[in-house]
Structure formats: structure tokens, C-alpha cells
Amino acid sequence: MATNITITKSARKLPGWLWFIALWCFGVGSAMSLGYAFKLLMNATLFAVK
């Protein structure tokens, strides 16, 4: 019983460096997808203006 409790506690709380890497990857991915969507939108509006 005691081993199960410690395993669930360690699995629930990730170490700080792992959180940093996960959040960094999420931030970079969201920024890249936002930039790509913005680029597509700008291309669409620029071609519509011309």
C-alpha cells in the first residue's frame, strides 16, 4: 500500500525542469502556429487588396 501511494504522488508531481521543458515546447508550438496562421491571413488580405 505504501509503495502505491508514493508512486502516485511522484507521477502526479513532475520535477521543475520537466515542467519547464513541457511549457517551453508548448509555448514555441503555439507561437509557431499563431505566426503561420497570421502569415496565411496576411497573404489572403494582401492578395484581396491587390
C-alpha positions as a Markdown table, in Angstrom:
| # | Residue | x | y | z |
|---|---|---|---|---|
| 1 | Met | 0.0 | 0.0 | 0.0 |
| 2 | Ala | 2.7 | 2.4 | 0.9 |
| 3 | Thr | 4.6 | 1.9 | -2.4 |
| 4 | Asn | 1.4 | 2.6 | -4.4 |
| 5 | Ile | 0.9 | 6.0 | -2.6 |
| 6 | Thr | 4.5 | 7.1 | -3.3 |
| 7 | Ile | 4.2 | 6.1 | -7.0 |
| 8 | Thr | 1.0 | 8.1 | -7.5 |
| 9 | Lys | 2.5 | 11.1 | -5.7 |
| 10 | Ser | 5.7 | 11.1 | -7.8 |
| 11 | Ala | 3.7 | 10.6 | -11.0 |
| 12 | Arg | 1.4 | 13.5 | -10.2 |
| 13 | Lys | 4.1 | 16.0 | -9.4 |
| 14 | Leu | 6.7 | 16.4 | -12.2 |
| 15 | Pro | 10.1 | 17.8 | -11.5 |
| 16 | Gly | 10.7 | 21.5 | -12.2 |
| 17 | Trp | 12.9 | 21.1 | -15.2 |
| 18 | Leu | 10.4 | 18.7 | -16.9 |
| 19 | Trp | 7.7 | 21.4 | -16.4 |
| 20 | Phe | 10.0 | 24.0 | -17.9 |
| 21 | Ile | 10.7 | 21.8 | -21.0 |
| 22 | Ala | 7.0 | 21.0 | -21.4 |
| 23 | Leu | 5.8 | 24.6 | -21.1 |
| 24 | Trp | 8.6 | 25.8 | -23.4 |
| 25 | Cys | 7.7 | 23.3 | -26.1 |
| 26 | Phe | 4.0 | 24.2 | -25.7 |
| 27 | Gly | 4.8 | 27.9 | -26.0 |
| 28 | Val | 7.1 | 27.5 | -29.0 |
| 29 | Gly | 4.5 | 25.3 | -30.8 |
| 30 | Ser | 1.6 | 27.8 | -30.1 |
| 31 | Ala | 3.8 | 30.7 | -31.2 |
| 32 | Met | 4.7 | 29.0 | -34.4 |
| 33 | Ser | 1.2 | 28.0 | -35.2 |
| 34 | Leu | -0.1 | 31.5 | -34.5 |
| 35 | Gly | 2.7 | 33.0 | -36.7 |
| 36 | Tyr | 1.8 | 30.6 | -39.5 |
| 37 | Ala | -1.9 | 31.5 | -39.2 |
| 38 | Phe | -1.1 | 35.2 | -39.2 |
| 39 | Lys | 1.1 | 34.7 | -42.3 |
| 40 | Leu | -1.7 | 33.0 | -44.1 |
| 41 | Leu | -4.2 | 35.7 | -43.1 |
| 42 | Met | -1.8 | 38.4 | -44.3 |
| 43 | Asn | -1.3 | 36.7 | -47.6 |
| 44 | Ala | -5.0 | 36.4 | -48.1 |
| 45 | Thr | -5.7 | 40.0 | -47.2 |
| 46 | Leu | -2.8 | 41.3 | -49.3 |
| 47 | Phe | -3.9 | 39.3 | -52.4 |
| 48 | Ala | -7.5 | 40.5 | -51.8 |
| 49 | Val | -6.3 | 44.2 | -51.7 |
| 50 | Lys | -4.3 | 43.8 | -54.9 |
